[in-house]
Amino acid sequence: MAETSSLASSLTPSPSSSSSAAPGPAPRRRALAITAVCLVALLAVGNFVARPALDSYLSGRVASAIRQALPGLDKGASITTGDDLVLQLMQGRVDSIAIDASRLDLPVKADTASTLSVNDVHVDLTGVSTSRPHRASSVRAMGIIDWQGATDLVTTANINPADVTVDVVRPGTDTDPGSARASGVGYGSAFEIVFEPRVRDDGGLSITVSSAKADGVEVPIDGPDSEGGRILSLLGIPIDGAEITADQLPQGLRIDQVMVTDNGLKISLTGSDVTMSE
């Protein structure tokens, strides 16, 4: 305290100079206060201006990672994230990501197909890890498997889409998947095949043929040697139908609904702890 008193006394002006020197410190203090306020204001404005730009940059980086994790996503897809990406990325995960795309090709390991092509897709992802392999805590997706895609799933034959017409026999509902009819000409005969999709108990997809006609006459499907069985064989359609089991889908993903519509098979997929990339 003695040193402080001594330092204070050494800075005390003499009586003769007090009237002219005393006003000095007050303007300086006011100048320092104004400068501090200006700095705070500049920092606040800088954060306000820079934050949207930073979020936009980070959102672009997240979108790029999603495209790498989902190589079957069309190039024009819209990928959006929530706010406060800085904090989320520091924690190693993105809270929510929404994807809208005209097409998404999912890899599958079915006997009749290696790709499940879904159109008009909307996907909601939550809790997406930022490290590989990218995983999502939950996934919900909806889209349409168009009739060409459904044909590719059902048959291994190389059928020209222009030679096949598909129409709805029974529209799907929440409780009934419905049915559709494929008709065309093949190997010199007109054919009609009615098929029905359904969700397997394990969360996969099954498409079975319920009836067949050749030249307008219904033919039995009693086995591979029956007339209907031979027609299906010529068209590359398994007599027991086409299946995509749950373990043939991306890990953690399950199909929970399929419905016949005018545009194709409307499909809904869900999953938890879904691996998006290996």
TORLUM-881070 format. One record per atom (N, C-alpha, C): residue in three letters; x, y, z. Coordinates in pm, whole numbers, plus 32768, in hexadecimal, padded with zeros to 4 digits. Atoms other than C-alpha are relative to their C-alpha. Example, Ala and Ser with C-alpha at 12.3 -4.5 7.8 and 13.67 -1.06 7.14 Angstrom:
<sites>
ALA80597F898000/ALA84CE7E3E830C/ALA805A80788000/SER7FAE7F897FFA/SER85577F9682CA/SER7FB3806D8049/
</sites>
This chain:
<sites>
MET80527F888000/MET800080008000/MET8055807B8000/ALA7FA77F8C7FFB/ALA812580EB8047/ALA802F80237F77/GLU7FD17FE58087/GLU81A380C17EE4/GLU7F91803E7FAF/THR80707FC9804B/THR804A81087E5B/THR7FEB80918025/SER80117F757FD4/SER802A82437F2F/SER806D80577FC9/SER7F907FB48035/SER818082B27EC2/SER7FEE801B7F6D/LEU80137FEF808F/LEU812A82727D52/LEU7F9080627FE6/ALA80717FA38012/ALA7FE2832A7D78/ALA802B808E801C/SER7FD57F787FDE/SER808A84507E23/SER805C80397F98/SER7FA47FCF8066/SER819184667D14/SER7FB680307F85/LEU804F7FD78074/LEU807C848B7C0E/LEU7FA08071801E/THR805A7F937FDA/THR7FC185967CD6/THR803D80847FD5/PRO7FC97F818030/PRO7FEE86EB7C30/PRO801080618074/SER7FE97F997F9B/SER8073880F7CF5/SER7F8D80627FFD/PRO80707FA17FFC/PRO7F7889187D64/PRO800780677F93/SER7FF47F978064/SER80018A0F7C6A/SER7FD17FD37F77/SER802380318085/SER7FB4892C7B3F/SER7F7B7FB77FFD/SER807A80517FFA/SER7E7388887BB9/SER7F9180387FAC/SER806F7FC6804B/SER7D8B897D7B10/SER800A7FE67F6C/SER7FF180168090/SER7E20894279B5/SER800A7F6D7FDD/ALA7FE8808D8023/ALA7E7587CB79CB/ALA7F8A7FA78021/ALA806B80587FD2/ALA7D4187417A7B/ALA7FA07FD47F94/PRO8062802E8065/PRO7C58873C794E/PRO80357F967FA2/GLY7FC5805B8062/GLY7D4E865F788A/GLY7FCB7F728002/PRO8027808D8000/PRO7CF384FD7900/PRO7F717FE67FD7/ALA808E8019801F/ALA7B7A852678D6/ALA7FE77FEA7F6C/PRO8013801B8090/PRO7B8185487756/PRO803F7F7E7FD6/ARG7FC0807D8026/ARG7C7484287741/ARG7FAA7F888029/ARG8055806E7FD2/ARG7B90834B7812/ARG7F857FF27FA7/ARG80738005805A/ARG7A6883AB7739/ARG80257FC37F7A/ALA7FD380368081/ALA7B32835A75FF/ALA80127F698008/LEU7FED80907FF0/LEU7B9282017688/LEU7F7A7FB98009/ALA8084803E7FF4/ALA7A2881B876E4/ALA7FBB7FF77F79/ILE803E80008085/ILE79AD821A758B/ILE80427F987FA6/THR7FB980648051/THR7ABB814274E7/THR7FD47F738024/ALA802B80847FD4/ALA7A54801375B8/ALA7F757FE07FCC/VAL808880158033/VAL78E880417559/VAL80037FE47F6B/CYS7FF480148091/CYS794A805B73EA/CYS80347F747FE1/LEU7FC980858018/LEU7A187F1A7400/LEU7F977F948016/VAL806B80617FE5/VAL78F87E5C749E/VAL7F9A80027F8F/ALA80627FF5806D/ALA780E7EE17393/ALA80357FC17F81/LEU7FC4803A8078/LEU78FE7E7F727D/LEU80037F688008/LEU7FFE80917FF0/LEU79257D21730C/LEU7F747FC57FEF/ALA808A8031800D/ALA77AC7CFB7325/ALA7FD380027F70/VAL80267FF5808D/VAL77767D7571C3/VAL804C7F997FAD/GLY7FB18062804A/GLY78927C9A7144/GLY7FC97F74800F/ASN803980857FEA/ASN77FA7B6671E6/ASN7F7C7FF27FB7/PHE808280058043/PHE76A37BBE715A/PHE80107FEE7F6A/VAL7FEA80098090/VAL772F7BE36FFB/VAL80437F7C7FDB/ALA7FB180778023/ALA78237ABD7004/ALA7FB67F7E801C/ARG803F807D7FD9/ARG774079BB70A9/ARG7FB27FBE7F8D/PRO804780408070/PRO765479846F7F/PRO805F7FC97F96/ALA7FA0802F8064/ALA777F79696E96/ALA80457F81802E/LEU7FBF80767FCA/LEU7825786C6F7B/LEU7FA07F897FFD/ASP8063806C8003/ASP76E577A16F9E/ASP7FEA7FCE7F72/SER80128026808C/SER76BB77A56E25/SER80757FAA7FD0/TYR7F8A804C8027/TYR781F772A6DF4/TYR7FFC7F74803D/LEU800380827FBD/LEU77F976156EF6/LEU7F8F7FA97FCA/SER806F804B803B/SER76A875B16E65/SER80297FC27F7B/GLY7FCD8035807E/GLY7753758A6D14/GLY805D7F8A8015/ARG7FA6806E7FE1/ARG785B74AD6DB1/ARG7FB17F83802A/VAL805580717FD7/VAL774E73D36E52/VAL7FBE7FC27F86/ALA80418032807A/ALA769873B96D04/ALA80617FAE7FAC/SER7F9A8049804B/SER77DC734C6C5D/SER80197F76803E/ALA7FEB80807FBC/ALA780E723C6D64/ALA7F897FA27FE9/ILE807780528018/ILE76A771C36D33/ILE80037FC67F73/ARG7FF88030808A/ARG76DC71A96BBC/ARG80677F8F7FF3/GLN7F9D806C8003/GLN781370D86BF5/GLN7FCB7F828043/ALA803980737FBA/ALA77566FF96CE9/ALA7F8F7FC07FB1/LEU807080328052/LEU76316FD76BF4/LEU8020801B7F6D/PRO7FD97FE7808B/PRO76CF6FBD6A9A/PRO7F8D7FF07F9D/GLY807280118059/GLY757D6F5A6A08/GLY7FA180768001/LEU80557F897FF8/LEU74EB70B16A59/LEU801380567F83/ASP7FF17FB2807B/ASP749D71846927/ASP80448085801D/LYS7FAC7F8A7FEE/LYS757872B568F1/LYS7FB2807D8025/GLY80507F8A7FE2/GLY745A73AD6910/GLY7FB97FFA8085/ALA804680107F7F/ALA73F073386A6A/ALA80158079805A/SER7FF97F967F9C/SER73A5743A6B76/SER801F7FC18087/ILE7FD680347F7D/ILE745873F96CC1/ILE800680758060/THR80067F917FA2/THR740574D96DE8/THR801B7FD0808D/THR7FE2801E7F74/THR747574E66F52/THR7FC3806B8058/GLY80307F9D7FA1/GLY740B759C708C/GLY8069806B801B/ASP7FA37F967FDB/ASP74B676C7712E/ASP80687FCE8064/ASP7F99801C7F9B/ASP75E176D3721A/ASP80537F867FDB/LEU7FAF8071802C/LEU76B075E1714B/LEU80897FFB8045/VAL7F7C7FFE7FBF/VAL77F0765371F7/VAL7FFF7FA9807D/LEU8008804E7F84/LEU778475C47346/LEU7FE67F6D7FE3/GLN801F808B8021/GLN76F6748A72A4/GLN807C7FB57FCF/LEU7F8980408037/LEU7835744071E2/LEU806B7FEC806B/MET7FA280117F91/MET79047477731B/MET7FDD7F858052/GLN802D80767FB6/GLN7834736373BB/GLN80077F817FAC/GLY7FEC80758054/GLY7874727B7292/GLY7F837FC87FC0/ARG807A80318040/ARG771172607210/ARG7FA980767FD8/VAL805F7F9B802F/VAL760B73247151/VAL7F757FD7802C/ASP808080237FC3/ASP74BA733371FB/ASP7F997FD27F9A/SER806880248062/SER73DC732C70C5/SER802B80297F73/ILE7FE57FE6808E/ILE7402731A6F4A/ILE7F857FD57FB2/ALA807180208056/ALA72E873266E4B/ALA80307FFC7F6F/ILE7FD88013808C/ILE731472A86CE6/ILE7F847FF67FAA/ASP8068800C8065/ASP722D72E06BC0/ASP80447FEA7F7A/ALA7FBB8024807C/ALA729272396A7B/ALA7F9F7FC27F9D/SER8054803E8067/SER71FD71CD6933/SER801B7F6A7FF8/ARG7FE0808F8006/ARG72AF707D6955/ARG806D7FDC8063/LEU7F9A80387FA9/LEU73726FAB6A49/LEU800D7F6C7FE1/ASP7FE4808D801C/ASP74126E5F69E8/ASP80417FC3807C/LEU7FCB80447F8A/LEU74406D7F6B17/LEU803B7F797FD8/PRO7FC780838021/PRO752A6C546AFD/PRO7FB77F908048/VAL803D80787FC5/VAL74816B046B38/VAL80497F857FCB/LYS7FBB807B8027/LYS74F4699C6B19/LYS7F9B7F947FDD/ALA8068805F8024/ALA73BC68F96A8C/ALA802B7FAB7F8A/ASP7FE080598070/ASP73C367DC6992/ASP7FE0803F7F7A/THR802C7FC5807F/THR731068AC688A/THR8033808E7FEB/ALA7FD67F75800F/ALA73A96A0368CA/ALA807080218062/SER7F967FCF7FA8/SER74D56AB7695E/SER7FE6808F802E/THR80217F767FDF/THR742D6C0B6979/THR7F69800E8014/LEU808B7FDB7FE9/LEU72E66C866A0C/LEU7FF680957FE0/SER800A7F74802C/SER72926DC86950/SER7F7E803B8033/VAL80757FBD7FC6/VAL71A76EB06A0D/VAL7FFC808F7FCC/ASN80117F7A8038/ASN711E6FEE696D/ASN7FB08059805F/ASP80497F9D7FAE/ASP708E712D6A05/ASP80167FE58094/VAL7FD9802C7F7A/VAL714770E56B46/VAL800380748063/HIS7FEA7FA67F8E/HIS712D71996C92/HIS803A7FAC8071/VAL7FBC804B7F96/VAL721A71296DA5/VAL8019805E8076/ASP7FDF7FB87F85/ASP7236719F6F0E/ASP80647FAC804F/LEU7F9880427FB2/LEU737571456FC9/LEU8012804B8083/THR7FE07FC07F81/THR73BD71887136/THR807B7FBF803C/GLY7F8A80337FBB/GLY74FA71637201/GLY80667FC07FA5/VAL7FA380368063/VAL75E7713770DB/VAL80908017802E/SER7F757FF37FD4/SER774E70EF7140/SER8055803E7F92/THR7FAA7FBC8061/THR785C71BE709A/THR80797FAC7FD9/SER7F8D80568020/SER795E70A57096/SER7FD07F847FB5/ARG80218079804B/ARG79666F756FB2/ARG800D7F85805A/PRO806F7FFD805F/PRO78AB6E986F97/PRO7F8F80578036/HIS80697FA67FD3/HIS77986F9F6FA3/HIS7F857FAF8028/ARG807880457FCF/ARG76726F257074/ARG7F998068802A/ALA806D7FAA7FD7/ALA751F6FC070B5/ALA7FB37FBB8070/SER804C803A7F92/SER74696F8C71FD/SER7F777FD37FD2/SER808280288037/SER73206F867140/SER7FF480317F70/VAL80177FDF808D/VAL72B46F8B6FD4/VAL7F6D7FE97FE1/ARG808680168038/ARG71616FBB6F35/ARG800180337F71/ALA7FFC7FDC808E/ALA713D6FBD6DBA/ALA7F7F7FD37FBC/MET807680218050/MET701C6FBF6CC5/MET801D801F7F6F/GLY7FEA7FE9808E/GLY70176FA46B4C/GLY7FAE7F9F7FAC/ILE804A80538060/ILE6F976EF16A17/ILE80627FA97FB1/ILE7FBB8058805E/ILE70236DC06967/ILE7FAB7FFE7F82/ASP80547FF98078/ASP6FA96E066807/ASP7FF37F767FC1/TRP801E80848038/TRP6F266CEE672C/TRP80797FC27FBB/GLN7F868037803A/GLN706E6CCC6674/GLN80587FC4806D/GLY7FB280337F90/GLY711F6CA467C0/GLY7FC47F81803A/ALA804280787FCD/ALA701C6BA96834/ALA80167F8A7FA1/THR7FE5806A8063/THR70476AE466EF/THR808E7FCB800E/ASP7F75802A7FEE/ASP71BF6AE16725/ASP80127FA9807B/LEU7FF880527F87/LEU71876A526881/LEU7FC77F757FEA/VAL804A807D8010/VAL709B6943680A/VAL80447FA07F9F/THR7FCF8057806A/THR714968C166D3/THR8096800F7FE9/THR7F747FFC8026/THR72AA6867666D/THR800F80097F69/ALA7FFB7FF98092/ALA724D687264FC/ALA801280917FD3/ASN7FEE7F7B8038/ASN72A969996421/ASN7F8480267FB1/ILE80817FDF803D/ILE714B6A1C63DA/ILE7FFD80957FDF/ASN800C7F75802A/ASN71186B5A6315/ASN7F88803F8044/PRO80727FC27FBB/PRO70426C4563EA/PRO7F8E80287FA2/ALA80687FDA8060/ALA6F8B6CB262AD/ALA7FA37F8B7FDE/ASP805080778020/ASP6F0C6B4D6288/ASP7FA67FD58073/VAL804D80277F8A/VAL6E6B6B4163E1/VAL7FAD80758031/THR805A7F9C7FC7/THR6D3F6BFF6468/THR7FD77FD1808B/VAL802780217F78/VAL6CF76C0B65DD/VAL7F8B8057802A/ASP80727FB47FCC/ASP6BA86C706670/ASP7FD77FC88087/VAL802880257F78/VAL6B0F6C6467CA/VAL7F847FA87FFB/VAL807580567FEF/VAL6A246B45681A/VAL7FB780278080/ARG803A7FDC7F7E/ARG69EC6B9A6989/ARG805D80658043/PRO7FAA7F9B7FC2/PRO6A746CE26A16/PRO80217FDC8090/GLY7FD6801E7F78/GLY6B386CC16B56/GLY7FC3805E8066/THR80307FB07F90/THR6ABA6D3D6CA5/THR805E7FEA8076/ASP7FAC80127F89/ASP6B4A6D516E04/ASP7FFF7F6F8031/THR800A808A7FD0/THR6AD66BEC6E43/THR800E7F987F92/ASP7FF6805D8071/ASP6AEA6B526CE5/ASP806280387F9A/PRO7F9D7FCC8060/PRO6C1E6B776C04/PRO7FC980137F73/GLY80397FF68086/GLY6B436B486ACD/GLY80427FA07F9E/SER7FC780558069/SER6B9A6AA26982/SER8003804C7F7C/ALA7FF17FC08082/ALA6BFF6AFE681F/ALA800E7F957F95/ARG7FFA805E8070/ARG6BFC6A5C66C7/ARG806480327F99/ALA7FA17FE3806C/ALA6D196A5265CC/ALA7FD47FB07F86/SER802B8044807B/SER6CB66A016468/SER805980297F8D/GLY7FAC7FE58074/GLY6D7369EA6322/GLY80047F887FA5/VAL7FEF806D805F/VAL6DEA6905620E/VAL808F7FCD800C/GLY7F7C803D7FF7/GLY6F0868136231/GLY80017F747FCA/TYR7FF08085803A/TYR6F7F66E36172/TYR7F837FD67FB1/GLY8070801E805A/GLY6E5766FA6084/GLY7F797FF68043/SER808180097FBA/SER6D476700618D/SER7FE8807E8051/ALA80267F937FA8/ALA6C89680F6241/ALA7FF57FC9808E/PHE800480307F76/PHE6CAC67F263B8/PHE7FCC806D805D/GLU802A7FA97F93/GLU6C14688964EF/GLU802A7FBF8083/ILE7FD380347F7E/ILE6CA868616648/ILE7FD18060806D/VAL802B7FAF7F8D/VAL6C0768DE6788/VAL80607FE38074/PHE7FA180137F92/PHE6CFF691868A1/PHE7FD880548078/GLU80237FC07F81/GLU6CDC697E6A0B/GLU807E80158054/PRO7F8E7FE87FA6/PRO6DE36A256AE4/PRO7FD37FF18092/ARG801D80017F70/ARG6DF669FA6C5A/ARG80838012804D/VAL7F8D7FF17FA8/VAL6EDD6A486D7A/VAL80167F7C8049/ARG7FDE807C7FB9/ARG6F8E69166E01/ARG800480198096/ASP7FFD7FF57F6D/ASP6F8768CD6F74/ASP808680378032/ASP7F7C7FD27FD3/ASP70FB691A6F88/ASP801E808F7FD3/GLY7FE97F78802F/GLY70D06A736EE7/GLY803480077F73/GLY7FDA8000808D/GLY71246A0D6D85/GLY7F8780147FA6/LEU806B7FEC8062/LEU70536A206C47/LEU7FEF7F817FAE/SER802080758052/SER6FA469066B90/SER7F9E80297F93/ILE805C7FE9806F/ILE6EFD69166A39/ILE7FE17F787FC3/THR802780848030/THR6E3A67DF69D8/THR7F98800B7F91/VAL80618006806E/VAL6D72678168A3/VAL7F877FB1802F/SER807980437FD1/SER6C0A672E68FC/SER7FB27FBD7F8F/SER8044803F8071/SER6B8866DA679F/SER804780257F7F/ALA7FC17FE98083/ALA6BF866C66633/ALA7FA07FD77F91/LYS804E80218077/LYS6B5466C364DD/LYS805B7FFB7F87/ALA7FBA80098080/ALA6BD566596389/ALA7F9880077F92/ASP80617FE9806C/ASP6B1A66DC6257/ASP7F7180078036/GLY80847FEA7FC6/GLY69F8673C6338/GLY7FCA7F8F8052/VAL803080747FB5/VAL69D765E863DE/VAL80537FF18080/GLU7FB8800F7F82/GLU6A2C65C1654E/GLU80437F778007/VAL7FB4807C7FF9/VAL6B3764BC6586/VAL802A7FE78091/PRO7FDC801F7F75/PRO6B88640666CB/PRO80958015801B/ILE7F747FF37FD3/ILE6CC46450678E/ILE80117F9D8072/ASP7FF8806B7F9C/ASP6CE963046840/ASP808E7FD08019/GLY7F77802D7FF1/GLY6E5D62DA681E/GLY804F80257F85/PRO7FAB7FD88071/PRO6F8263116731/PRO7FD97FBA7F7D/ASP80248048807A/ASP6EF6620F663B/ASP7F72801F7FD1/SER80867FDA802A/SER6D9762A3662E/SER800A80687F91/GLU7FFD7FA0806F/GLU6D3563816509/GLU8024808B8032/GLY7FDF7F7E7FC7/GLY6D3B64B465E3/GLY80908007802E/GLY7F7580057FD4/GLY6E8764496676/GLY806280117F8E/ARG7FA87FF38076/ARG6F206428651C/ARG8000808F7FCA/ILE80077F75802E/ILE6EA4658264BA/ILE8054805A805A/LEU7FB07FB07FA3/LEU6F3C661865F3/LEU80957FE87FEB/SER7F7480218019/SER7081656265AB/SER803480477F85/LEU7FD87FBA807A/LEU708C65F2644A/LEU801480958018/LEU7FF77F717FE2/LEU7057674F64DB/LEU8067801E806C/GLY7F997FEB7F9A/GLY7168671B65DE/GLY7FC980208088/ILE803F7FE37F80/ILE7075672C6702/ILE80027F828057/PRO800080757FA9/PRO70B2663E6826/PRO7F707FD78022/ILE8088802E7FE9/ILE6F7F6567685C/ILE7FD18020808D/ASP80247FDC7F76/ASP6F8865B369D0/ASP800180978016/GLY7FFB7F6F7FF4/GLY6FA567276987/GLY808B8034801D/ALA7F7F7FBE7FE4/ALA70BB682069C5/ALA7FFF8033808F/GLU7FF67FD67F76/GLU713768736B1F/GLU807E80528018/ILE7F8D7FBB7FC7/ILE7219696C6BC6/ILE7FF37FEF8096/THR800780177F70/THR725B68F56D27/THR80408076804A/ALA7FCD7F917FB2/ALA72B169E46E40/ALA809980058001/ASP7F6E80017FFC/ASP741B69736E49/ASP803F80207F79/GLN7FCD7FD78082/GLN743869C96CD7/GLN7FF580977FED/LEU80097F6E8001/LEU73E56B366D21/LEU807A803A804A/PRO7F967FC17FB0/PRO74E16C336DAB/PRO7FEA7FE48095/GLN8007802C7F74/GLN75306BD56F13/GLN7FAB805F8055/GLY80557FB37FA6/GLY74246C467008/GLY7F8080357FC0/LEU80747FC88046/LEU73226CA86EFE/LEU7F977F947FEC/ARG8070805D800F/ARG71CA6C046EEB/ARG7F9080437FB1/ILE80777FCF8045/ILE709A6C286E09/ILE7F897FE8805B/ASP807280147FA9/ASP6F606C656ED3/ASP7F7A80137FBB/GLN807E7FF68049/GLN6E5C6CAD6DC5/GLN801A80057F6A/VAL7FFC7FF88092/VAL6E226C796C51/VAL7F7080047FCF/MET80867FEE8035/MET6CF26CE46B87/MET8005800F7F69/VAL800B7FF18091/VAL6C8C6CC46A1A/VAL7FBA80857FE2/THR803A7F82802C/THR6C4C6E19697A/THR800880087F68/ASP7FFC7FF08092/ASP6C1D6E976817/ASP808E80107FCD/ASN7F787FE3802C/ASN6D8B6EFF6809/ASN80657F938022/GLY7FA4806A7FD9/GLY6E216DC668A1/GLY7FE47FD3808E/LEU800D80327F77/LEU6E5E6D2F69F7/LEU8031806C8061/LYS7FDB7F9F7F9A/LYS6E566E316B0C/LYS803B7FB58075/ILE7FB7804E7F9C/ILE6F4E6DC26C10/ILE802C805B8073/SER7FD27FB97F89/SER6FA56E2C6D71/SER80697FAB8045/LEU7F9380467FBD/LEU70EA6DCF6E1C/LEU802280478082/THR7FD47FC97F82/THR71596E016F82/THR80777FB08033/GLY7F9080487FC6/GLY72836DA17051/GLY803E804A8073/SER7FB57FC47F93/SER73576DE07182/SER808F7FCC7FF9/ASP7F7280218008/ASP74D06DE27198/ASP80227FCC7F74/VAL7FF08028808C/VAL74DB6DD4701C/VAL808A80277FCE/THR7F7D7FE6803B/THR762E6DB56F78/THR7FEE80367F75/MET80117FC18082/MET763C6EA56E53/MET80747FE57FA3/SER7F8B801E8053/SER779A6E516DDB/SER805A7FA2804E/GLU7FA4805E7FC1/GLU78966D416E1F/GLU808E80377FFF/
</sites>
